[in-house]
Amino acid sequence: MALRACGLIIFRRRLIPKVDNTAIEFLLLQASDGIHHWTPPKGHVEPGENELETALRETQEEAGLTASQLTIIEGFRKELNYVARKKPKTVIFLLAEVKDYDVEIRLSHEHQAYRWLGLDEACQLAQFTEMKAALQEGHQFLCSTVA
């Protein structure tokens, strides 16, 4: 059975006008271990949790952001399936916007750095094809809906 994890693709907008798609910046965290990969906050589902509960808990643990600091964007859900450490893994990403552009990020010991990045830069840092696709789909969803 695949390991199950959930997370939030967190973004902020540099400008109020939603016509400027370059205004969207994504939050990526750099892992402290392994290959020091960059991803949005995510983690394993605990017994009794639903996807959103897991994603919010992991975001608070890994980035210091609480549910009250975020707006969940309805209608977006991206499932990634891949092999991690020789085991199948499924990760569900939801989409969330920070309410305060200058919100403080407080990293846990699991991460050593964070960056707010435009789509192209985020995809370059993300490395993994499935993660790049998730960021691109999240960006496309935001640009095609009135969020």
Disulfide bonds with the S-S distance in Angstrom:
none
